[in-house]
Amino acid sequence: MHTEQNRSDRRLLPEIPTSERKIEHVRLCLEEEVNAVGITSGFESYRFSHAALPELDFEEIQLNTAFSGMSVRTPLLISSMTGGSQTTGEINLRLAEAAERRGWAIGVGSVRAAVEQEELAPTFRVRERAPNVPVIANLGAVQLNYGFGAEDCQRAVDIAGADMLVFHLNTLQEVFQPEGNTRFGGLLTQIEDVCRKLEVPIGVKEVGWGIDGETARRLVDIGVSFIDVAGAGGTSWSQVEKYRSKDPVRRAAAEAFADWGNPTAACILDVRRTLPQCALIGSGGLKSGVDAAKAIALGADMVGFGRGLLGSAVDSEESLDQRLAQVELELTTAMFGIGASNINELKSTQRLKRV
């Protein structure tokens, strides 16, 4: 059963041929039940101990921090989502404008399409709309085994006007995707080569099944600058691809992986314990600014929101602005509730308890 928000979002999207995979992904994320089933992000297992006397004024609370050597107004990220068609390009530009207004970092969806087809590049050119916030370009790591090299990666960075590049790992999605690329062997060496040749920081993210501490260590050891755990509990891309597949075997098999992955909260803890100094993004199933506060208290430097912003981005500039403002207010209020006046104090709080 679809919610009223789902139905509203569907009316806002124009009718576009399903052969355009990017708009198809957006449509499915808005219309279908693509959340993981039987697994959560894990944040519900933690609760802050309320500080009745915080000994600070609400107006004193500061969200500014730093990530990968860049100063940022908030520890909040609009996670990589889309691009590659006229409609999704318009969504990217709206997201970029909102990020600039509110001081969020922004990631774009996979820039592969624009590297391969120059006419699609404008759908990823967000820098002119977001000149003062971190911009993260994005490519599928597996493309390094399908002909992409360091020059193509630099091209992706240039198209987005990005400060950083993140490679996404999406093994299960590629298995169930009709156009899937599944040659993931030898990617560490390939990623290491790009880390050596590009001057911007290189990160690695999952797409919703999580990166654990052991994997993160292997990546950092070959030169990766930051990790986005992108854990389970939010969108399941095997569920998304299930709806795209016309193969009855793959559609049925995808159901077996609806509860697959490592919960986001567990990933953040594991990576932070393994790599105390690593620049770390916590994303995957965050529902509120309170979840964001929990993620930072568990060890994240920055937190990412994805599909939870998509409906608002499709709706209107005002709706998107209100959604971002709500997350900021929730985060700030959670900090007030535990007496943390800044992000460093939130990171070091002892008031987050497992329940």
ChimeraX attribute file (.defattr): number of C-alpha atoms within 10 A of each C-alpha:
attribute: neighborCount
match mode: 1-to-1
recipient: residues
	/A:1	7
	/A:2	10
	/A:3	12
	/A:4	9
	/A:5	13
	/A:6	17
	/A:7	12
	/A:8	15
	/A:9	19
	/A:10	19
	/A:11	10
	/A:12	12
	/A:13	15
	/A:14	10
	/A:15	10
	/A:16	12
	/A:17	9
	/A:18	12
	/A:19	8
	/A:20	11
	/A:21	14
	/A:22	20
	/A:23	24
	/A:24	18
	/A:25	20
	/A:26	22
	/A:27	20
	/A:28	17
	/A:29	22
	/A:30	24
	/A:31	18
	/A:32	15
	/A:33	18
	/A:34	20
	/A:35	23
	/A:36	25
	/A:37	18
	/A:38	10
	/A:39	16
	/A:40	23
	/A:41	27
	/A:42	19
	/A:43	22
	/A:44	12
	/A:45	11
	/A:46	16
	/A:47	15
	/A:48	20
	/A:49	12
	/A:50	15
	/A:51	14
	/A:52	10
	/A:53	10
	/A:54	15
	/A:55	12
	/A:56	12
	/A:57	10
	/A:58	16
	/A:59	9
	/A:60	11
	/A:61	17
	/A:62	16
	/A:63	19
	/A:64	15
	/A:65	17
	/A:66	15
	/A:67	17
	/A:68	17
	/A:69	8
	/A:70	10
	/A:71	14
	/A:72	19
	/A:73	17
	/A:74	21
	/A:75	26
	/A:76	29
	/A:77	24
	/A:78	26
	/A:79	23
	/A:80	25
	/A:81	23
	/A:82	25
	/A:83	29
	/A:84	25
	/A:85	22
	/A:86	13
	/A:87	18
	/A:88	22
	/A:89	24
	/A:90	18
	/A:91	23
	/A:92	28
	/A:93	23
	/A:94	20
	/A:95	28
	/A:96	28
	/A:97	21
	/A:98	24
	/A:99	26
	/A:100	19
	/A:101	14
	/A:102	17
	/A:103	21
	/A:104	28
	/A:105	27
	/A:106	29
	/A:107	29
	/A:108	29
	/A:109	24
	/A:110	23
	/A:111	28
	/A:112	21
	/A:113	20
	/A:114	21
	/A:115	21
	/A:116	13
	/A:117	11
	/A:118	10
	/A:119	12
	/A:120	20
	/A:121	22
	/A:122	18
	/A:123	26
	/A:124	30
	/A:125	24
	/A:126	25
	/A:127	22
	/A:128	12
	/A:129	18
	/A:130	24
	/A:131	14
	/A:132	17
	/A:133	25
	/A:134	25
	/A:135	27
	/A:136	26
	/A:137	32
	/A:138	29
	/A:139	26
	/A:140	20
	/A:141	22
	/A:142	24
	/A:143	20
	/A:144	22
	/A:145	16
	/A:146	12
	/A:147	8
	/A:148	18
	/A:149	17
	/A:150	17
	/A:151	12
	/A:152	18
	/A:153	25
	/A:154	19
	/A:155	17
	/A:156	26
	/A:157	25
	/A:158	16
	/A:159	22
	/A:160	26
	/A:161	20
	/A:162	23
	/A:163	19
	/A:164	22
	/A:165	27
	/A:166	28
	/A:167	24
	/A:168	22
	/A:169	22
	/A:170	23
	/A:171	20
	/A:172	20
	/A:173	22
	/A:174	18
	/A:175	16
	/A:176	26
	/A:177	20
	/A:178	15
	/A:179	10
	/A:180	14
	/A:181	18
	/A:182	18
	/A:183	14
	/A:184	16
	/A:185	10
	/A:186	11
	/A:187	15
	/A:188	15
	/A:189	13
	/A:190	19
	/A:191	23
	/A:192	17
	/A:193	15
	/A:194	20
	/A:195	20
	/A:196	14
	/A:197	13
	/A:198	16
	/A:199	11
	/A:200	15
	/A:201	17
	/A:202	26
	/A:203	27
	/A:204	25
	/A:205	27
	/A:206	22
	/A:207	25
	/A:208	31
	/A:209	29
	/A:210	30
	/A:211	28
	/A:212	22
	/A:213	20
	/A:214	12
	/A:215	14
	/A:216	25
	/A:217	16
	/A:218	12
	/A:219	20
	/A:220	18
	/A:221	12
	/A:222	16
	/A:223	18
	/A:224	24
	/A:225	21
	/A:226	24
	/A:227	28
	/A:228	30
	/A:229	34
	/A:230	35
	/A:231	32
	/A:232	33
	/A:233	30
	/A:234	28
	/A:235	25
	/A:236	29
	/A:237	27
	/A:238	30
	/A:239	25
	/A:240	24
	/A:241	24
	/A:242	23
	/A:243	19
	/A:244	18
	/A:245	17
	/A:246	11
	/A:247	12
	/A:248	10
	/A:249	10
	/A:250	17
	/A:251	19
	/A:252	12
	/A:253	14
	/A:254	22
	/A:255	15
	/A:256	11
	/A:257	17
	/A:258	21
	/A:259	18
	/A:260	20
	/A:261	20
	/A:262	22
	/A:263	27
	/A:264	30
	/A:265	33
	/A:266	22
	/A:267	30
	/A:268	31
	/A:269	19
	/A:270	20
	/A:271	25
	/A:272	21
	/A:273	14
	/A:274	16
	/A:275	16
	/A:276	11
	/A:277	10
	/A:278	21
	/A:279	21
	/A:280	26
	/A:281	27
	/A:282	32
	/A:283	35
	/A:284	31
	/A:285	29
	/A:286	28
	/A:287	17
	/A:288	19
	/A:289	24
	/A:290	22
	/A:291	25
	/A:292	27
	/A:293	25
	/A:294	28
	/A:295	28
	/A:296	25
	/A:297	23
	/A:298	25
	/A:299	25
	/A:300	28
	/A:301	24
	/A:302	26
	/A:303	28
	/A:304	25
	/A:305	27
	/A:306	19
	/A:307	22
	/A:308	18
	/A:309	19
	/A:310	20
	/A:311	21
	/A:312	21
	/A:313	23
	/A:314	24
	/A:315	18
	/A:316	14
	/A:317	16
	/A:318	11
	/A:319	15
	/A:320	21
	/A:321	20
	/A:322	14
	/A:323	18
	/A:324	22
	/A:325	14
	/A:326	14
	/A:327	19
	/A:328	22
	/A:329	15
	/A:330	18
	/A:331	22
	/A:332	23
	/A:333	18
	/A:334	21
	/A:335	29
	/A:336	25
	/A:337	18
	/A:338	22
	/A:339	23
	/A:340	26
	/A:341	21
	/A:342	17
	/A:343	24
	/A:344	16
	/A:345	14
	/A:346	24
	/A:347	18
	/A:348	14
	/A:349	17
	/A:350	12
	/A:351	17
	/A:352	18
	/A:353	11
	/A:354	10
	/A:355	8
